[in-house]
C-alpha cells in the first residue's frame, strides 16, 4: 500500500523524483524513486528528519502547535515534508522546476490513507 501511494505521488507531479515514509528515528518504512532519478531519498529523509525534530522543539517552545508541513528549496531540489503523526513523516523530492503546489496537494490527500495503514 505504501509503495503504491508513494509511486502515485511521485509519478503524478511534474518534476517528482522520489518519495519516502520515515519514522522520527530515521528508519525508512517505504521509499520510491522514479526511474532515472539520482536522488538518495533515504539520506534526504535522515538529514531533514533532524530539521523536523528541531522544528518540533521550536513549535513546542512557542506553543504554536505541532508542525504539519515543511518545505526546503535549494538550487538542485525542493523537498516537501508532511507530518503524518508525532512519529512518521512523508517526504517528496522534486526537481527545481517541479510543481510544488501539486506535490503538496497530493501529499495532503494521501496522508489520511497512509496514516490509517500505519
Backbone bond lengths (Angstrom), bond angles and torsions (degrees), N, CA, C in turn:
res aa  C-N    CA-C-N  psi(-1)  N-CA   C-N-CA  omega(-1)  CA-C   N-CA-C  phi
1 X - - - 1.450 - - 1.527 111.35 -
2 X 1.362 116.20 -45.52 1.459 119.62 -178.37 1.525 111.78 -63.52
3 X 1.318 116.68 -43.07 1.472 120.84 -179.09 1.522 110.37 -61.49
4 X 1.333 117.02 -42.57 1.471 120.80 178.65 1.519 111.41 -62.80
5 X 1.331 116.89 -42.47 1.464 120.91 179.95 1.524 110.31 -63.48
6 X 1.317 117.24 -44.41 1.461 120.75 179.26 1.522 111.33 -64.73
7 X 1.322 116.39 -44.10 1.471 120.45 178.91 1.530 110.17 -59.91
8 X 1.315 117.58 -43.91 1.464 121.11 179.66 1.526 111.19 -59.49
9 X 1.319 116.55 -45.80 1.463 119.87 -179.10 1.527 110.27 -63.74
10 X 1.313 117.32 -52.29 1.471 121.45 -175.82 1.519 111.38 -62.14
11 X 1.311 117.15 -43.82 1.469 120.78 -174.97 1.535 112.60 -76.21
12 X 1.329 118.21 -25.54 1.466 120.78 -176.51 1.520 114.05 -86.39
13 X 1.316 117.39 -15.09 1.458 119.59 -178.34 1.529 109.75 -102.99
14 X 1.319 116.13 132.10 1.457 120.67 176.82 1.521 109.07 -60.93
15 X 1.317 116.07 127.74 1.456 121.15 179.76 1.511 114.51 86.92
16 X 1.338 117.88 2.74 1.462 120.46 179.09 1.519 110.74 -62.90
17 X 1.317 116.70 133.74 1.465 122.07 179.95 1.524 112.26 -113.16
18 X 1.347 116.04 -47.59 1.459 119.00 -175.58 1.527 109.45 -161.70
19 X 1.324 114.60 158.18 1.456 121.52 177.50 1.512 110.07 -137.34
20 X 1.331 115.37 160.52 1.452 120.22 -172.75 1.516 110.36 -156.31
21 X 1.328 116.22 144.23 1.459 122.53 167.53 1.522 105.42 -119.05
22 X 1.333 116.20 123.84 1.458 121.36 -174.08 1.520 109.59 -137.61
23 X 1.326 115.76 153.17 1.465 118.61 173.24 1.528 109.63 -96.37
24 X 1.308 115.82 169.82 1.456 121.41 -173.47 1.524 113.51 -63.26
25 X 1.321 117.68 -20.96 1.462 120.23 179.70 1.526 112.94 -87.23
26 X 1.339 116.94 1.56 1.462 120.55 177.05 1.517 114.76 91.84
27 X 1.313 116.93 13.59 1.468 120.73 178.40 1.522 108.76 -91.96
28 X 1.316 116.04 123.24 1.458 121.67 -179.39 1.521 110.21 -79.97
29 X 1.329 115.83 125.76 1.466 120.31 174.39 1.518 110.23 -83.14
30 X 1.334 115.73 -42.08 1.467 120.62 179.24 1.514 108.57 -159.39
31 X 1.330 115.38 152.69 1.457 121.79 177.54 1.521 108.92 -142.80
32 X 1.309 115.04 155.87 1.457 121.41 173.16 1.519 107.60 -145.52
33 X 1.324 116.58 128.41 1.456 122.02 176.86 1.521 108.32 -122.07
34 X 1.314 115.66 129.75 1.457 122.22 179.30 1.525 109.73 -63.34
35 X 1.315 116.64 142.83 1.462 121.30 178.87 1.527 109.74 -55.53
36 X 1.322 115.77 131.05 1.454 120.81 178.75 1.517 114.65 89.67
37 X 1.325 118.04 -13.22 1.469 120.74 179.28 1.528 109.29 -76.44
38 X 1.313 116.63 141.37 1.467 120.58 -177.36 1.524 113.10 -106.21
39 X 1.303 117.49 4.53 1.465 120.87 -178.41 1.533 110.32 -71.51
40 X 1.332 116.51 136.94 1.467 122.52 175.06 1.525 106.85 -93.57
41 X 1.305 116.32 89.74 1.466 121.61 -172.74 1.526 112.21 -64.36
42 X 1.319 118.77 -28.46 1.463 120.16 177.19 1.530 110.68 -64.49
43 X 1.320 116.77 -44.65 1.461 120.72 178.59 1.522 110.42 -65.83
44 X 1.325 116.95 -40.25 1.467 120.88 176.16 1.525 109.17 -57.36
45 X 1.313 117.25 -47.64 1.467 121.45 -179.43 1.514 112.72 -61.99
46 X 1.318 116.81 -44.11 1.461 120.50 -179.27 1.523 110.50 -64.54
47 X 1.322 116.85 -48.13 1.469 120.11 -177.53 1.532 111.92 -66.21
48 X 1.330 117.35 -43.62 1.458 119.04 179.27 1.521 111.96 -76.47
49 X 1.333 117.81 -17.88 1.459 121.04 172.76 1.522 111.22 -60.81
50 X 1.335 116.26 -34.64 1.461 121.51 176.12 1.533 109.29 -64.21
51 X 1.330 116.89 -41.23 1.461 121.78 178.12 1.528 109.94 -64.31
52 X 1.321 116.64 -42.95 1.467 121.01 178.74 1.524 110.16 -58.46
53 X 1.326 117.28 -44.14 1.465 120.79 178.98 1.528 111.52 -61.57
54 X 1.329 116.62 -41.61 1.466 120.45 179.25 1.534 111.06 -65.98
55 X 1.326 116.76 -40.26 1.463 120.43 178.73 1.532 109.85 -66.02
56 X 1.318 117.60 -39.76 1.471 120.35 176.94 1.521 110.97 -58.75
57 X 1.333 116.28 -46.38 1.464 120.10 179.37 1.527 110.63 -61.48
58 X 1.324 116.44 -42.75 1.471 120.11 -179.14 1.520 111.63 -64.80
59 X 1.336 117.60 -43.06 1.460 119.54 -178.78 1.528 111.36 -68.74
60 X 1.333 117.02 -32.57 1.462 119.86 175.25 1.518 110.26 -65.81
61 X 1.328 116.40 -45.19 1.451 120.91 -179.45 1.535 111.35 -62.73
62 X 1.318 116.39 -35.64 1.463 121.67 179.67 1.524 113.03 -85.71
63 X 1.334 116.05 -3.81 1.459 122.43 -176.28 1.528 111.04 53.44
64 X 1.342 114.79 42.09 1.467 121.36 -177.09 1.524 112.45 -93.89
65 X 1.306 117.67 -5.04 1.458 120.81 -176.04 1.519 110.07 93.64
66 X 1.296 115.11 167.41 1.466 120.75 -177.14 1.536 110.67 -69.17
67 X 1.330 117.15 141.25 1.465 119.18 176.79 1.521 110.27 -68.54
68 X 1.307 116.39 146.47 1.474 121.86 179.17 1.514 112.03 -109.34
69 X 1.340 115.83 -37.68 1.461 119.05 -173.93 1.520 110.17 -152.40
70 X 1.320 115.51 144.14 1.460 122.91 175.27 1.521 108.27 -131.68
71 X 1.303 116.74 148.22 1.464 120.90 174.62 1.517 108.32 -137.77
72 X 1.314 115.57 134.61 1.456 121.94 177.86 1.519 107.20 -127.17
73 X 1.326 115.11 121.84 1.453 120.43 179.13 1.518 108.74 -111.56
74 X 1.323 115.44 126.68 1.457 121.89 177.48 1.530 108.28 -122.89
75 X 1.294 116.96 -179.42 1.467 121.02 -179.00 1.527 112.18 -62.85
76 X 1.331 117.32 -30.81 1.458 120.32 -173.48 1.519 115.48 -110.51
77 X 1.336 117.53 -7.45 1.460 118.37 -174.34 1.529 110.60 -167.29
78 X 1.314 115.19 150.33 1.462 121.44 168.16 1.518 107.08 -114.19
79 X 1.316 116.10 132.98 1.458 121.40 177.95 1.519 108.26 -119.37
80 X 1.321 115.31 127.42 1.460 121.93 176.59 1.520 106.81 -112.28
81 X 1.320 115.97 132.29 1.459 121.49 179.07 1.519 108.03 -122.56
82 X 1.313 116.03 126.59 1.468 122.02 178.26 1.518 107.68 -117.73
83 X 1.319 116.39 124.22 1.456 120.82 177.85 1.534 108.86 -71.85
84 X 1.327 115.90 133.65 1.459 120.71 176.75 1.529 110.66 -94.97
85 X 1.321 116.19 -36.20 1.462 123.87 173.87 1.523 106.85 -162.93
86 X 1.315 118.39 -161.30 1.465 120.53 -178.65 1.528 113.17 -68.47
87 X 1.315 117.18 -19.35 1.458 121.16 -173.99 1.520 114.21 -110.52
88 X 1.314 118.23 -37.15 1.459 122.21 -171.53 1.523 112.68 -109.55
89 X 1.332 114.51 148.73 1.461 119.58 173.80 1.521 110.70 -138.65
90 X 1.306 113.81 158.43 1.456 124.40 178.44 1.524 106.49 -111.52
91 X 1.330 117.12 131.54 1.463 120.89 179.83 1.520 109.61 -124.95
92 X 1.319 115.61 143.58 1.459 122.85 178.07 1.520 108.20 -131.09
93 X 1.325 116.40 126.09 1.463 122.08 175.64 1.522 108.56 -102.71
94 X 1.335 115.22 130.40 1.462 122.44 -179.30 1.521 110.40 -123.42
95 X 1.308 116.12 152.95 1.457 120.01 171.26 1.528 107.99 -67.04
96 X 1.340 118.15 162.15 1.473 120.25 -177.12 1.532 113.92 -56.31
97 X 1.326 117.41 -31.39 1.461 120.29 179.90 1.531 112.45 -95.02
98 X 1.336 117.47 10.56 1.461 122.34 -178.47 1.525 112.83 -64.08
99 X 1.318 115.27 159.08 1.455 122.24 -177.63 1.534 109.86 -86.29
100 X 1.326 115.64 90.65 1.460 122.03 -176.46 1.526 111.37 -61.73
101 X 1.318 117.14 -42.17 1.464 120.32 -178.86 1.516 112.28 -59.83
102 X 1.321 116.86 -45.08 1.461 119.50 179.45 1.529 110.35 -68.78
103 X 1.322 116.85 -37.37 1.461 119.80 176.72 1.514 111.62 -60.18
104 X 1.332 116.27 -45.34 1.462 120.88 177.96 1.530 110.86 -61.23
105 X 1.331 116.24 -43.17 1.462 120.66 -179.84 1.536 110.82 -62.59
106 X 1.319 116.99 -47.94 1.465 120.48 -178.70 1.526 111.38 -63.30
107 X 1.311 116.57 -38.29 1.466 119.77 177.78 1.529 111.06 -67.07
108 X 1.320 116.15 -43.05 1.474 120.71 -179.84 1.524 111.49 -62.16
109 X 1.329 116.97 -40.97 1.466 119.31 -178.24 1.538 112.29 -77.54
110 X 1.325 117.84 -27.74 1.478 121.00 178.65 1.518 112.00 -80.82
111 X 1.323 118.24 -26.25 1.466 122.45 -173.51 1.529 114.04 -54.04
112 X 1.337 120.31 -46.89 1.473 118.83 -179.72 1.537 113.15 -61.97
113 X 1.327 117.01 -36.70 1.468 120.56 179.24 1.529 110.25 -67.94
114 X 1.319 116.03 -42.39 1.464 120.09 179.37 1.524 109.86 -66.04
115 X 1.315 116.73 -45.12 1.467 120.90 -178.57 1.518 111.12 -61.15
116 X 1.310 117.66 -37.83 1.465 121.69 178.98 1.527 111.66 -62.63
117 X 1.327 117.53 -26.90 1.459 121.61 -178.72 1.530 113.38 -90.53
118 X 1.333 117.00 -10.00 1.478 119.37 -178.31 1.510 111.76 -70.41
